[in-house]
Amino acid sequence: MSNDLEANFSLYCQALRIQIRQQKTIDQIQRSACWHRLVLLHHSLPGDYKDPNQLYLHFKQELNPLDWAGIGPEPWPGAPPAPGSGEL
């Protein structure tokens, strides 16, 4: 099973990016099959696969750079401050 999960990692990441582009909420994304598979990979091989929350933040920043430049709205309530905003 682990081999199948590993072989499809890029597909799970692509699905995560698509959900972010569709502006699904983090709660909706966390209920998806791709999220659960990313969680399985991270828990099985944490040295090889990032936490899905880190992937989410990375892809969110990649797809919506203005949100992280302090220009756009918060990505979700309670999100960390935008880099360089000076907020702690």
C-alpha positions in Angstrom: 0.0 0.0 0.0 2.8 2.4 0.9 4.3 2.0 -2.6 1.0 3.0 -4.2 0.7 6.0 -2.0 4.3 7.1 -2.7 3.8 6.6 -6.5 0.7 8.9 -6.4 2.2 11.6 -4.2 2.3 14.1 -7.1 -1.3 13.4 -7.9 -2.3 14.1 -4.3 -0.4 17.4 -4.4 -2.0 18.3 -7.7 -5.5 17.6 -6.2 -4.6 19.8 -3.2 -3.6 22.7 -5.5 -6.8 22.3 -7.5 -8.9 22.5 -4.3 -7.0 25.6 -3.2 -7.6 27.2 -6.6 -11.3 26.3 -6.2 -11.1 28.3 -2.9 -12.3 25.4 -0.8 -12.1 25.9 2.9 -9.4 24.1 4.9 -12.2 22.1 6.6 -13.4 20.9 3.2 -9.9 20.1 2.0 -9.2 18.1 5.2 -12.2 15.9 4.5 -10.8 15.0 1.0 -9.3 11.7 -0.1 -6.1 13.4 -1.2 -5.6 15.0 2.2 -6.1 11.7 4.0 -3.5 10.1 1.7 -1.0 12.9 2.3 -1.6 12.5 6.1 -0.9 8.7 5.7 2.3 9.4 3.8 3.5 11.9 6.3 2.8 9.7 9.3 4.4 6.6 7.6 7.5 8.4 6.3 7.8 11.8 8.0 11.3 12.3 6.9 10.3 12.0 3.2 6.9 13.7 3.1 5.9 17.0 4.7 2.9 17.5 6.9 -0.1 18.2 4.7 -0.7 21.5 6.7 2.8 22.6 5.5 2.0 21.6 2.0 -1.3 23.5 2.2 0.4 26.7 3.4 3.2 26.3 0.7 0.7 25.8 -2.1 -1.6 28.6 -0.8 1.3 31.0 -0.8 2.4 29.8 -4.3 -1.1 30.3 -5.8 -2.0 33.5 -3.9 1.2 35.4 -3.3 -0.7 38.7 -2.6 -2.3 37.1 0.4 1.1 36.5 1.9 2.5 40.0 1.0 0.0 41.6 3.4 -2.1 42.9 0.5 -4.9 40.3 0.5 -7.1 39.0 3.2 -6.1 36.3 5.7 -6.2 32.8 4.1 -8.4 31.6 7.0 -9.3 32.7 10.5 -6.3 32.4 12.8 -3.8 32.0 10.0 -0.2 33.0 10.8 0.6 36.6 10.0 2.0 37.4 6.5 5.8 37.1 6.2 7.4 40.5 6.8 4.3 42.0 8.3 6.0 42.5 11.7 3.1 40.8 13.5 3.8 38.1 16.1 
